[in-house]
Amino acid sequence: MAARDINVIALVKGEERYVFLYDDDSRAEALETLARHAANPELSFSWYDAAVLAQKVRQQSCRPRHVRFQPRADRRA
């Protein structure tokens, strides 16, 4: 089984902690979850909080992937 990168975004509001874990294939679901939490009147999680975290989700999708070092073929190792 191939390893998958897990993305993490978090928000601390007073005593409350909101931590969201998602992989690259689940970005849309993560954004939907942020909206669902913001729409829940029982949570202190606001639409502003959702917007800020959604921006972070989108920024993480633009980040470069891990690049492995490969020595140049014309140099001795």
C-alpha positions, 0 to 999 in steps of 0.5 A: 500500500502506498503512503499518502501525505496527510494535510493538517489545518487547525484552529484554536478558539479559547478552550476549543480546538478544531483540527482537520486532517485530509489527503489531497484527494479529499480537499473538496470534502474538507471544504464542505466540512468547514462549511458544515461546521460554520453552519452549525449554531452549536459550535463557535466555529464561524464563517470567518473561521471557515473562510480562513481555513479554506484559504489554507486548504487552497494554498496547500494544494498549490504547494510544490510536492516533495522533490527527491534529490537526484545526483547529476549523472555527470558527477561521481557520487 
